[in-house]
Amino acid sequence: MKKTLVSALTTALVVGAASTTFAAANPFSDVPADHWAYDAVSQLAADGVIEGYGDTTFRGNQNITRYEMAQMIAKAMAKTDVSAADKALIDKLAAEFSDELNNLGVRVSNLERNADMVKWNGKAEYTYKSLRDKDASEKENSDHLLFRLEPSAEVNSNWHVNARLDASTEMNKDKANGDNDNVKLKRIWAQGNYGNFQTKLGKFAQIDDDSIFDTTFSGAEVQFGNKVTFTAGAGRQNMDTDSDFNQKFNFKKNDGTVSTDKTANYQYAGLGYADGKFVGGVDYHHLNADSFNYAAKGTKTNVEDNANIWLAKAAYRFDKTNALNGFYANNTSADDFDNAWSAQYSYKGAEAQNKGTWGAWAAYRYLGQNTALFSTFDAILAGQKGWEVGANYAPFKNVVATLRYGNGKDLLNDHDIENLFGRVEVCF
C-alpha cells in the first residue's frame, strides 16, 4: 500500500482532533498557506508527529513507506486526549500496520533501553572514629566525610563497565588550602558475564574483601561455576593505599635501601560454595613486595618479601533473624602475627530501603598484622584482638546509622585498647 504524505493525513486528522485549534506556524517552504492541508501539517509539525526534511521541505506529494506511515500512527497512539471515534480510527490503523508498529516498538524499546544503559548509585557518608590506647593514655579522634559515586554502564548483553569515584575530606584536619581533601577513582573495571563464566579486567575488589582484603588491585580475574565456583586472579597490589598501613610497610629492601616500588605482584585463587543458608570457601593469596617488613618463618632476622596466605571462611543463616559467620587465615611465610580469625553472631540487620529496620551483632576478632594486611574491620583493627559489639538502624528510607565498639589488646605491645566507630550513610 503506497500513499503520499498528504493523503496520509488521515492520521494527521486523527491527531489534530485532539487539539482545540490549528494555530501553529508552518515550518515547510513547499506547503503554501492556501493548501488544503496547511493547518494539519503545521500543527503536526508543532506536535512533533512529522518532521519533514533537512532542507525545510515537506514533500507531500511523494510516496511514503509503510514504516513512515507507522511512525505517524505510533505518535498518534501516544495522544491521550482523543475522542472515542478517533480512538477507533487509531485502532484500525494500528491493526493495518501491526507488523511495522511491532518493528517500531522494538526500536523505541531499544532507545529507552539505551537511555538506561548507564546507572548511577552512590552515597554520602559521615564517619567518626576514636582510637584509644588506655595504657599509654593516648587517644586519636577523626571525622571523615565521603561522597561516593558508582556508575555502571552496559556495553552489550554480556559486558558492563563499572567504577567507583570517591571524594573525601578529613574534617578534624581542615586546612584552608584543602590539602586534606582528595578525589580518587578507586575502582574501574570491565566485567563480562557468560552463563557460568565471569571475567573482570581493571581495578576491582578481591574475593576476600569481606575479611582481610578491604582494598582493590589492578589485574584480571576469571570465575567458573554456579553453586560451586572456582576463582583466580593476578595483577599488581598497591601497598601504599592508606597511611594506616605505614607501620607495616616501610618500603625498605633487604639491603636497607628504600624501595621506590610500593606495589606487590599478586596472585590468588579460591573455591567457593553457596547453597541456601550456607556459604563457604577456601582461598589462597600470594604477594611479593620489597615493602614487606616482617621476619621470615623460622629466622626472626631475615626480612621476608613474600606473603603466602591461606584462608577459610563460612557463613550460615539459621532464619531471617539469626546468622553466624567467621574466617581463619594464616600467612605461612611470616614468623609472628601470622594468623587472623573472626567469629560473629548477627541478629537481623538494617536495610537501607526499609525504614525502621535494625540489627545488632557481637564478635571476637584476632587480626595478626602480617596476615590481615588490609583489614575490613572498624572496631578491632589490624594488629589487635578483642570483642566487638555493634548495631545499625534505618531511621528513614535510604539512611542507615551504625555504631561499633571494640575492646581488647594491641598484639605488639599488649596495651589495652578501646575503639569507638560511628557512621551515618545516606544512599541514593
C-alpha positions as CSV (number, residue, x, y, z in Angstrom):
1,M,0.0,0.0,0.0
2,K,1.5,3.3,-1.2
3,K,0.3,6.7,-0.1
4,T,1.5,10.2,-0.4
5,L,2.2,12.2,2.7
6,V,-0.7,14.5,2.0
7,S,-3.2,11.6,1.6
8,A,-1.7,10.1,4.8
9,L,-3.2,13.0,6.7
10,T,-5.9,10.6,7.7
11,T,-3.6,10.0,10.6
12,A,-2.9,13.7,10.8
13,L,-6.6,14.5,11.2
14,V,-6.9,11.9,14.0
15,V,-4.1,13.6,15.9
16,G,-5.4,17.0,15.0
17,A,-8.7,16.2,16.5
18,A,-7.0,16.2,19.9
19,S,-6.1,19.8,19.6
20,T,-8.5,22.7,20.2
21,T,-7.2,24.7,17.2
22,F,-4.6,24.5,14.5
23,A,-2.6,27.7,15.2
24,A,1.0,26.6,14.8
25,A,3.3,28.3,12.3
26,N,4.1,26.3,9.2
27,P,7.8,25.4,9.0
28,F,7.7,24.0,5.5
29,S,8.5,26.0,2.4
30,D,6.6,23.8,0.0
31,V,3.2,23.9,1.8
32,P,1.6,27.2,0.9
33,A,-0.9,28.9,3.2
34,D,-3.8,28.1,0.8
35,H,-3.1,24.4,0.7
36,W,-6.0,22.3,2.0
37,A,-3.7,20.5,4.5
38,Y,-1.9,23.6,5.7
39,D,-3.4,23.7,9.2
40,A,-3.0,20.0,9.8
41,V,0.6,19.9,8.6
42,S,1.5,23.0,10.7
43,Q,0.0,21.6,13.8
44,L,1.5,18.1,13.3
45,A,4.9,19.6,12.9
46,A,4.4,21.6,16.1
47,D,3.4,18.4,17.9
48,G,6.4,16.6,16.6
49,V,4.4,14.0,14.7
50,I,6.0,14.9,11.4
51,E,9.5,16.4,10.8
52,G,9.9,17.0,7.1
53,Y,13.4,17.1,5.6
54,G,16.5,19.0,6.5
55,D,16.0,21.4,3.6
56,T,12.8,22.8,5.2
57,T,10.6,20.9,2.7
58,F,7.6,18.6,3.4
59,R,7.5,16.8,0.0
60,G,3.9,15.9,0.5
61,N,3.3,14.5,-3.0
62,Q,5.9,11.8,-2.8
63,N,5.1,8.2,-1.8
64,I,5.8,7.2,1.7
65,T,6.7,3.7,3.0
66,R,4.6,1.7,5.3
67,Y,7.2,2.2,8.0
68,E,6.9,6.0,7.7
69,M,3.2,5.7,8.0
70,A,3.6,3.5,11.1
71,Q,5.7,6.2,12.6
72,M,2.9,8.7,12.3
73,I,0.4,6.2,13.7
74,A,2.7,5.4,16.7
75,K,2.8,9.1,17.5
76,A,-1.0,9.4,17.2
77,M,-1.3,6.4,19.5
78,A,0.7,8.3,22.1
79,K,-2.0,11.0,22.3
80,T,-4.2,10.6,25.4
81,D,-7.0,13.2,24.9
82,V,-8.6,11.8,21.7
83,S,-12.3,11.2,21.2
84,A,-13.9,7.7,21.1
85,A,-14.3,7.9,17.4
86,D,-10.7,9.0,16.8
87,K,-9.6,6.2,19.1
88,A,-11.4,3.6,17.0
89,L,-9.8,5.0,13.8
90,I,-6.4,4.8,15.5
91,D,-7.1,1.2,16.4
92,K,-8.0,0.4,12.8
93,L,-4.8,2.0,11.5
94,A,-2.8,0.2,14.2
95,A,-4.2,-3.2,13.0
96,E,-3.4,-2.4,9.4
97,F,0.2,-1.5,10.3
98,S,0.8,-4.0,13.1
99,D,3.9,-5.5,11.7
100,E,5.6,-2.1,11.1
101,L,4.4,-1.0,14.6
102,N,6.0,-4.0,16.2
103,N,9.3,-3.2,14.5
104,L,8.9,0.4,15.6
105,G,8.2,-0.8,19.1
106,V,11.5,-2.7,19.1
107,R,13.3,0.5,18.1
108,V,11.5,2.5,20.7
109,S,12.3,-0.1,23.3
110,N,16.0,0.0,22.3
111,L,16.0,3.8,22.6
112,E,14.5,3.6,26.1
113,R,17.0,0.8,27.0
114,N,19.9,2.9,25.7
115,A,18.8,5.7,28.0
116,D,19.1,3.3,30.9
117,M,22.4,1.9,29.9
118,V,24.3,4.0,32.4
119,K,23.0,3.6,36.0
120,W,24.3,5.7,39.0
121,N,24.3,4.6,42.6
122,G,26.1,6.3,45.4
123,K,26.1,7.6,49.0
124,A,27.1,10.5,51.2
125,E,28.8,9.3,54.4
126,Y,30.0,10.7,57.7
127,T,32.3,8.6,59.9
128,Y,33.6,9.3,63.4
129,K,36.4,7.2,65.0
130,S,38.0,7.3,68.4
131,L,41.0,5.0,68.8
132,R,42.3,4.8,72.4
133,D,45.5,3.2,73.8
134,K,44.5,3.0,77.5
135,D,47.9,2.0,78.9
136,A,49.7,4.8,77.0
137,S,46.9,7.3,77.7
138,E,46.7,8.1,74.0
139,K,43.6,9.0,72.0
140,E,43.2,9.7,68.3
141,N,39.9,11.1,67.0
142,S,38.9,11.6,63.4
143,D,35.9,13.0,61.4
144,H,35.6,11.8,57.8
145,L,33.3,12.9,55.1
146,L,32.9,10.8,51.9
147,F,30.9,11.3,48.8
148,R,30.8,8.2,46.5
149,L,29.5,7.7,43.0
150,E,29.3,4.2,41.5
151,P,28.3,4.2,37.8
152,S,27.6,1.1,35.8
153,A,27.5,1.2,32.0
154,E,26.1,-1.5,29.8
155,V,28.2,-2.2,26.8
156,N,26.1,-5.1,25.4
157,S,24.2,-8.1,26.8
158,N,27.3,-9.6,28.2
159,W,29.6,-6.8,29.2
160,H,29.4,-3.9,31.7
161,V,31.9,-1.3,32.8
162,N,31.8,-0.3,36.5
163,A,33.5,2.3,38.5
164,R,33.8,3.9,42.0
165,L,34.7,7.5,42.4
166,D,35.3,8.8,46.0
167,A,35.6,12.5,47.1
168,S,36.6,12.7,50.8
169,T,37.8,15.1,53.4
170,E,39.2,14.9,57.0
171,M,37.1,17.3,59.0
172,N,39.4,17.2,62.0
173,K,42.4,18.2,59.8
174,D,40.6,21.0,58.0
175,K,43.0,23.2,56.1
176,A,42.4,26.4,54.1
177,N,44.3,25.1,51.1
178,G,42.3,21.9,51.0
179,D,45.4,19.6,51.5
180,N,43.2,17.1,53.4
181,D,40.7,16.8,50.5
182,N,41.0,14.3,47.8
183,V,39.1,12.9,44.8
184,K,40.1,9.4,43.7
185,L,39.0,6.9,41.1
186,K,39.1,4.0,43.4
187,R,37.8,1.3,41.1
188,I,37.2,0.8,37.4
189,W,36.7,-2.5,35.6
190,A,35.0,-4.2,32.7
191,Q,33.0,-7.3,33.6
192,G,31.8,-10.0,31.2
193,N,29.1,-12.5,32.1
194,Y,28.6,-15.6,30.1
195,G,26.4,-18.1,31.9
196,N,28.5,-19.9,34.4
197,F,31.7,-18.0,33.4
198,Q,32.6,-14.5,34.5
199,T,35.7,-12.3,33.9
200,K,36.9,-9.0,35.2
201,L,39.6,-6.7,33.8
202,G,40.7,-3.5,35.5
203,K,40.9,-2.3,39.2
204,F,38.4,-4.1,41.5
205,A,37.9,-5.8,44.8
206,Q,39.3,-9.3,45.5
207,I,37.4,-12.4,46.6
208,D,38.2,-11.8,50.3
209,D,37.2,-8.1,50.5
210,D,34.9,-9.2,53.4
211,S,37.7,-10.2,55.8
212,I,41.4,-9.4,55.3
213,F,41.5,-7.6,51.9
214,D,39.4,-4.4,52.2
215,T,41.2,-2.9,49.2
216,T,41.4,-3.1,45.4
217,F,44.0,-4.4,43.0
218,S,44.7,-3.9,39.3
219,G,44.6,-7.0,37.1
220,A,42.3,-9.7,35.8
221,E,40.0,-12.3,37.3
222,V,38.1,-15.3,36.0
223,Q,35.3,-17.3,37.7
224,F,33.7,-20.6,36.7
225,G,30.7,-22.3,38.2
226,N,27.4,-21.8,39.8
227,K,26.8,-23.3,43.3
228,V,30.5,-24.4,43.4
229,T,32.8,-21.7,42.0
230,F,36.5,-21.5,41.1
231,T,38.0,-18.0,41.1
232,A,41.5,-17.0,40.1
233,G,43.1,-13.6,39.6
234,A,46.5,-12.0,39.1
235,G,47.9,-8.4,38.9
236,R,49.5,-5.7,41.0
237,Q,48.5,-4.7,44.5
238,N,49.1,-1.1,45.8
239,M,50.8,-1.3,49.2
240,D,50.5,2.5,49.8
241,T,46.7,2.9,49.8
242,D,46.3,4.4,53.2
243,S,48.5,6.0,55.9
244,D,47.2,3.4,58.4
245,F,49.4,0.8,56.8
246,N,52.7,2.7,57.1
247,Q,53.7,0.9,60.3
248,K,53.5,-2.4,58.4
249,F,55.0,-1.5,55.1
250,N,58.2,0.6,55.5
251,F,59.2,0.2,51.8
252,K,62.8,-0.9,52.5
253,K,64.6,-3.6,50.6
254,N,66.5,-6.4,52.3
255,D,69.8,-4.4,51.8
256,G,68.3,-1.5,53.8
257,T,67.8,0.9,50.8
258,V,64.4,2.5,50.3
259,S,62.2,0.9,47.7
260,T,60.6,3.2,45.2
261,D,58.1,0.5,44.1
262,K,55.3,0.5,46.6
263,T,53.3,-2.3,44.9
264,A,53.3,-6.1,45.1
265,N,53.0,-8.8,42.5
266,Y,49.7,-10.5,43.4
267,Q,48.0,-13.8,42.6
268,Y,45.0,-15.5,44.2
269,A,42.7,-18.5,43.7
270,G,39.8,-19.9,45.6
271,L,37.0,-22.4,45.7
272,G,33.5,-21.3,46.9
273,Y,30.2,-22.9,47.7
274,A,26.8,-21.2,48.1
275,D,23.5,-23.1,48.6
276,G,20.6,-21.8,50.5
277,K,21.5,-21.0,54.1
278,F,25.2,-21.9,53.8
279,V,28.1,-20.0,52.1
280,G,31.7,-21.1,52.4
281,G,35.1,-21.0,50.7
282,V,38.8,-21.7,50.8
283,D,41.2,-19.2,49.2
284,Y,44.9,-18.7,48.7
285,H,46.8,-15.4,48.2
286,H,50.4,-14.8,47.2
287,L,52.1,-11.4,47.3
288,N,55.7,-10.4,46.6
289,A,56.9,-6.9,47.5
290,D,60.0,-5.1,48.8
291,S,57.8,-3.2,51.1
292,F,57.0,-6.2,53.5
293,N,58.8,-5.8,56.8
294,Y,58.4,-8.9,58.9
295,A,60.6,-11.8,59.8
296,A,60.6,-14.9,57.5
297,K,59.3,-18.1,59.0
298,G,61.9,-19.7,61.4
299,T,64.5,-16.9,61.1
300,K,63.5,-13.9,63.3
301,T,66.1,-11.9,61.4
302,N,65.7,-12.1,57.7
303,V,63.1,-9.8,56.2
304,E,60.5,-11.7,54.1
305,D,59.5,-10.4,50.7
306,N,56.6,-12.8,50.3
307,A,53.2,-13.3,51.8
308,N,51.5,-16.7,51.3
309,I,48.1,-16.6,53.0
310,W,45.5,-19.4,53.2
311,L,42.0,-18.5,54.3
312,A,38.9,-20.5,55.1
313,K,35.5,-18.8,55.6
314,A,31.9,-19.7,56.2
315,A,28.5,-18.2,57.0
316,Y,25.3,-19.8,58.0
317,R,21.8,-18.2,58.3
318,F,19.5,-20.1,60.6
319,D,16.5,-18.0,59.7
320,K,15.6,-14.4,58.8
321,T,17.0,-13.0,62.1
322,N,19.9,-15.2,63.2
323,A,23.2,-15.8,61.5
324,L,26.8,-16.9,62.2
325,N,29.9,-16.1,60.1
326,G,33.6,-16.4,60.5
327,F,37.0,-17.0,58.9
328,Y,40.5,-18.2,59.7
329,A,43.6,-17.1,57.8
330,N,47.3,-17.9,58.1
331,N,50.4,-16.4,56.5
332,T,52.8,-19.4,56.2
333,S,55.7,-17.1,55.3
334,A,55.6,-14.9,58.5
335,D,57.3,-15.8,61.7
336,D,54.9,-13.9,64.0
337,F,51.5,-12.2,63.9
338,D,50.9,-14.8,61.2
339,N,47.2,-15.6,61.7
340,A,43.9,-13.8,61.8
341,W,40.4,-15.0,62.6
342,S,37.0,-13.8,63.5
343,A,33.7,-15.2,64.7
344,Q,30.5,-13.2,64.7
345,Y,26.8,-13.7,65.6
346,S,24.3,-11.3,63.9
347,Y,20.7,-10.6,64.7
348,K,18.6,-9.1,61.9
349,G,20.2,-6.1,60.2
350,A,19.3,-2.6,58.9
351,E,18.0,-2.4,55.3
352,A,18.5,0.9,53.7
353,Q,15.3,0.6,51.6
354,N,13.2,-0.3,54.7
355,K,12.6,2.4,57.3
356,G,12.7,1.2,60.9
357,T,14.7,-2.0,60.2
358,W,17.6,-2.6,62.6
359,G,20.3,-5.1,63.6
360,A,22.9,-6.0,66.2
361,W,25.9,-8.2,66.4
362,A,28.7,-9.4,68.7
363,A,32.1,-10.7,67.6
364,Y,35.5,-11.7,68.7
365,R,38.4,-10.9,66.4
366,Y,42.1,-11.7,66.3
367,L,43.8,-9.8,63.5
368,G,47.5,-10.5,63.2
369,Q,49.0,-7.7,61.2
370,N,51.2,-9.9,59.0
371,T,48.0,-11.7,57.8
372,A,45.2,-9.1,57.9
373,L,47.1,-6.9,55.5
374,F,44.1,-4.8,54.6
375,S,41.6,-5.5,57.4
376,T,37.9,-4.9,56.7
377,F,37.0,-4.2,60.3
378,D,36.5,-0.9,62.1
379,A,36.3,-1.5,65.8
380,I,39.0,-4.1,66.2
381,L,41.8,-3.1,63.8
382,A,44.7,-5.0,62.2
383,G,47.3,-5.7,64.9
384,Q,44.7,-6.0,67.6
385,K,42.5,-8.6,69.3
386,G,39.3,-8.3,71.3
387,W,35.5,-8.1,71.4
388,E,33.3,-6.0,69.2
389,V,29.6,-5.2,69.7
390,G,27.5,-3.1,67.3
391,A,24.2,-2.1,66.0
392,N,22.7,-0.4,63.0
393,Y,19.3,1.3,62.3
394,A,17.5,2.8,59.4
395,P,15.6,5.9,60.8
396,F,14.5,6.9,57.3
397,K,14.4,5.2,53.9
398,N,17.9,5.1,52.4
399,V,19.5,6.3,55.6
400,V,21.5,3.9,57.9
401,A,23.2,4.7,61.2
402,T,25.9,2.3,62.5
403,L,27.7,2.2,65.9
404,R,30.6,-0.2,66.8
405,Y,32.5,-0.6,70.0
406,G,35.7,-2.6,70.3
407,N,37.6,-3.5,73.5
408,G,40.8,-5.6,73.6
409,K,44.6,-5.7,73.3
410,D,47.3,-4.4,71.0
411,L,49.2,-7.5,69.7
412,L,52.5,-5.8,69.5
413,N,52.8,-4.2,73.0
414,D,49.9,-5.9,74.8
415,H,48.4,-2.5,75.7
416,D,44.7,-2.3,76.4
417,I,42.8,-0.7,73.6
418,E,39.3,0.8,73.2
419,N,37.8,1.9,69.9
420,L,34.6,3.7,69.0
421,F,33.2,3.8,65.4
422,G,30.1,5.7,64.3
423,R,28.8,6.2,60.8
424,V,25.7,7.7,59.0
425,E,25.1,6.8,55.4
426,V,22.7,8.5,53.0
427,C,22.3,6.2,50.0
428,F,20.9,7.1,46.6
